[in-house]
């Protein structure tokens, strides 16, 4: 982690100017648990929360994937930024003025390219928007949008623009501002042709696509005339991965958190029209089927999803597929039903926004009801064979429900409609369920079985082995040192860097250096001095500290345990050598080793050390 030439006072101001709980809360739904906050880790997929944030210490730690640190390191991980750029972003958020003279020479080529692409996309977004609003070339596109029901407020809020039909207008615009054509092609703004570089988007209404932090990373373009394809999205690039990006997530996050609900649409036009109708918590996948990565991103923000896909057969098939994927990730999913094959945009245009919100978005059906409705359409219920096939398929759906009450509810409905006894349907359902349980996988989080609530007890490589006593003593001591300057001073004199674990020794060196320059303890600021790997370990150690007086004897016991470890290792080694000497018949060597072992064991037994009195040594 390069700090570059960013002044220490800027880093201090950034750390003090942000509440880590609030920053993390933009990405993760947090729940207060004791003094700390917990939530699902944004850096790996999990169903059981293992991500902890301390408001008091201003540090975070995931006990699943191991990542941890302070607010700067969180932004680095969450937004894929190098240290200097993360500091810049956080400084801008608190309107902190400072000059950063580092330049980009310290960044890797890939990092420099990403920063340039962010700049180019932001500039292109403003350029497209200006053409739509303020030029004659944009007038037909503006008329098209108004005719489709887009308000001026929506056009400005979503920064909608227009790409003119000329071949290389954007290419020339970017070239004049020093953006290299090959990088712009790589970023999806331009394309390379036999006759030179050309604009990727032409004669299209442009919808900027942002990352969760609000940075423009791609575009969706809707053809104004009869151009094909009707919708065109930016191809994948160093800053845009379709399998992870959700349109409007940056704008919808506050309302999603407030409602603990996400309304998932198929496209950006539906999201915008629904927003105008009064649905501010809508997002959409970008030109691709919903993926596990999408689900992992959504899981950071809410537990409930309403699917509002097109009412035609393709849309309903997509809803069924998304439904299964989302339930696998632990969401409560309901489905908003659109009649007559309509999409949300068409429904709002025909029936109005109030009816859309009331009768569609706010009246979704449960996932099992949606599946049963789909099955009903697929079977001929006017024949005995069709009825039986529908019954069997429905029983499979109902039997998979975990709630006995829900199973009984739907079984009674089925029995009443087709004049079967409830008991006969329940018996068949129980048999199906028994088979499912025998063939099913154990655990609530199969891809990450080490983090299962229902873990079957088997150890994996992610579960650490038991550590020796000195290891925990070192961690406990370091945790106290991070919060108690006097104890840190005492340990520096009486132990120094003689920690047995190299990483612990490195952390102790940072602690000593920190207190040499700062009087007050501040774990977040201390961790900012370390690289990301060391900072993660330090954050984990800092979180185990409990506020309160520490008995002097405890400090001395920790130091003693740490000092004993190398002597104990030496004794063990000498004993092995003694055994070898005896087997080889080297009596003289065996006697010498025996005396050395006795001396070391006496030293171990008599080891007392100093007594900490709270005022240093």
Helices and strands as residue ranges (DSSP letters): H 8-17, H 20-25, E 31-33, E 36-39, E 51-54, E 59-62, E 68-69, H 71-79, H 83-93, H 109-134, H 139-147, H 152-157, E 161-163, H 169-176, H 181-186, E 190-193, E 196-199, E 204-210, E 216-223, E 231-233, E 246-247, H 249-259, E 261-265, H 268-277, E 282-285, H 292-298, E 304-307, H 313-328, E 332-335, H 344-351, H 353-355, I 356-360, G 361-363, E 365-366, H 367-378, H 384-399, H 404-418, H 422-439, G 446-451, H 469-483, H 485-494, H 502-517, H 523-528, H 532-543, H 552-584, H 587-606
